[in-house]
Amino acid sequence: MTGSSEARGKQLNSTYNGDVGSFSVIRNSEGKYAFRNGDNEWRNAGYRYRTCR
């Protein structure tokens, strides 16, 4: 994981680099995380989501 931080109130851009692929995750200034879905659009992450669609 690159770009990680614990600073509050700031946007954070992180990238996970795995053996097979990588993906980007952002945390906005409100502390909400988002990732790109299958349509390449940003989607908020949450515990109640079970799909990227």
C-alpha positions as CSV (number, residue, x, y, z in Angstrom):
1,M,0.0,0.0,0.0
2,T,1.4,3.4,-0.9
3,G,0.3,6.8,0.1
4,S,-1.2,5.8,3.5
5,S,-1.7,8.4,6.3
6,E,-3.5,9.0,9.5
7,A,-4.0,12.8,9.0
8,R,-7.6,13.9,9.7
9,G,-9.5,16.3,7.4
10,K,-7.2,15.7,4.4
11,Q,-7.8,13.7,1.2
12,L,-5.7,10.6,1.0
13,N,-4.9,8.8,-2.3
14,S,-3.6,5.3,-1.8
15,T,-2.8,2.4,-4.2
16,Y,-2.6,-1.3,-3.3
17,N,-0.1,-3.2,-5.4
18,G,-0.7,-6.9,-5.3
19,D,0.8,-9.9,-7.1
20,V,-1.9,-10.1,-9.7
21,G,-3.2,-6.5,-9.9
22,S,-3.5,-3.2,-8.2
23,F,-6.3,-0.7,-7.3
24,S,-6.6,2.8,-6.0
25,V,-8.6,3.9,-2.9
26,I,-9.3,7.5,-1.8
27,R,-10.4,8.8,1.6
28,N,-12.0,12.2,1.4
29,S,-11.8,14.9,4.0
30,E,-14.9,13.5,5.7
31,G,-13.1,10.2,6.2
32,K,-15.2,8.3,3.6
33,Y,-13.4,5.8,1.4
34,A,-14.1,5.2,-2.3
35,F,-12.7,2.9,-5.1
36,R,-13.4,2.6,-8.8
37,N,-16.1,0.2,-9.8
38,G,-16.4,-1.9,-12.9
39,D,-17.5,1.2,-14.9
40,N,-14.4,3.1,-13.8
41,E,-16.5,5.4,-11.6
42,W,-15.8,6.2,-8.0
43,R,-18.0,4.3,-5.5
44,N,-18.2,4.9,-1.8
45,A,-17.0,1.9,0.3
46,G,-19.2,0.6,3.1
47,Y,-19.8,-2.5,5.2
48,R,-23.3,-3.0,3.7
49,Y,-22.1,-3.2,0.0
50,R,-21.5,-6.7,-1.4
51,T,-20.7,-5.7,-5.0
52,C,-18.8,-3.2,-7.1
53,R,-21.7,-2.5,-9.5
